[in-house]
Amino acid sequence: MAEAADVTGIPQVGEPAPDFTLQDVHGTPVTLSDLRGTPVLVVFFPFAFSGICTGEMCEIRDNLEDFEDAGVRVLAISCDPVYSLRAWSEQEGYDFDLLSDFWPHGEVARAYGVLDENRGLAIRGSFLVDEDGVIRWSIVNAPGEKRAFSGYHQALTLV
């Protein structure tokens, strides 16, 4: 059984998504509010190069066409530094945005209520943000618990 994470304040469906600006694997800033007009799937994950996270991101990579066909942009976020995310992205061939919430450490994960303060990592939380910046679907899993990919298909029906 997975241990409970010390997190609070998860935004609810129907609420505005907390805005953020984070660097991608090339150091380019990506701002959520700049993507208005496009649905965005915000996917928090604990660590690059870890088993469950690699499996989950590879599922997104292998099914990226489903998101693109629905017009959804994927932003995957962890507290890893940009350099780690870049190496991981190159190794795994990810063609979607990996964003670093490294510094201030976990600030965006905290805003979404998915920062495990005791361990300094983002727990697995996914949020579908509509074209107006409102959360339309979300799921948050306990540490060590893999997300069911079928949940993403459910989310895509809301776009």
N, C-alpha and C positions, 0 to 999 in steps of 0.2 A: 504494500500500500504506500502510495506517495505521501511524503510529508507536506503539510500545509505551508504555503508560502505566506510571508508577512507582507501583504499588499492591501491597499485600501483605495477607494475612490474610482472604481471602474466606471467610465461613462456608459450610459444606458442608450439603448436603441431609441431614436427620436431626439437625442441631444446633439448639439453641435460637436463635431470632432475637435479636440484640442489641436490648434495649429502648431506647426513646428518647421524648423529649417535644420536639416542635417546634411553632412557631406556624404556623397556617394564614394565608390571605390577609387575614383580619380580625383577626389577632393573638391568636386563640383557641388555647390549647395543645391539642395532640393527642398522646396517649400511647399507644404501641403496646400495652402490657400492659393498658390500659383496654378494649381491643377484644377481649379473650379471649372465646371463644365465637363469634367471627366470623372467617372466613378473610380475610386481608388481602393484597393485592398491593402490595408496596413497589417503586416504580419510581424509580430514580435517573436524572437527566438533567443534562447540562452547563449549559445556559443557556436562560432564557426568551428568546423572540423570535428564536431562531436557527432556521435552516431545517429541519434534521433533527429537532430537538426539537419544533418546532411540528407537523411532519408526524406524528411519533409520538404526541404528545398529542391531536391531532385524530383519529387513528385510535381511540384509547381513547374520546374523547368520542363519536364516531360509532357506537361499538359498546358503549357503557356498559351498555346493556340486557343484553348477554351476561353481564357481570360481576354485575350486579344479580340476574339470574335465577339465577345460581349462588350468590348470597348472599355475594359477595366485595366487600369495600370496597377501593377504590383510593386509595393514598396516593402521590402523585408528589412527589419531593424533589429540590431543587437547592440550590446554595450562593448563589443569588440572594437579595437582601433581600426582605422581605415586600411592600414597595411595588411592586417590579418584578413580582413574581408576581401581585399583585392586578390591576395594569394589564393584564397578559398574559391572565389568566383572564377579565377582563371583555371584552377585545377578542375572544377566541376562543370565549367561551361555555362554558368548562369547568365541568361540574357535579360534579366530583370534587375531592377535597382536593389542593391544592398546598401543600407545606410548605417553609418556609425553614430551611436548614441554614447560615445565614449566620454566626451567632456563637454559641459559639466556632466559627470558620470550619471547616466540613467535618467537625465532630466525629462526626456520625452516618454520613456517607459513609466516614469513616476506620474506624469500627467495623464496617462492612460490607465493608471492603477495596476500596472503589471510589473513594477519593479520590486523584486524581492530584496528589500533593504538589508536583510541579514547576510545575504550571499552576494549582493552586488551584481545581479543579473536580471534580465528580463525573463519572466515566465512566458509560456506559450499563449499569447493572446492574438486574436485576429479580429479586425474591424473592417466592415465594408462601409466606406464613406461615399455617399451619393454625390452627384454633380454639384449640389448646393452646399456641401460640407457637413451634412448631417449623417450620423451613424444609422445605418439601416439594418445591420446584422452584426452579431459578434459572438465569439466563443472564447472562453479562457479555460485552459487546462491546467491541472495540477503539475508541479514539477515531475519530470520523468514520464508523463502521460502524453503519448503521441496524439496529434490531432487526426481525426478521421477526415480523409480527403473528400469524402462525400459531402461534408459540411460546406465546402467551397462551391460544389455544384448547386446546393440549396441556395447559397448566397447569390450566385449568378442569376438565379431565376427572379431575383428582386430588382435587377438592373433594367 
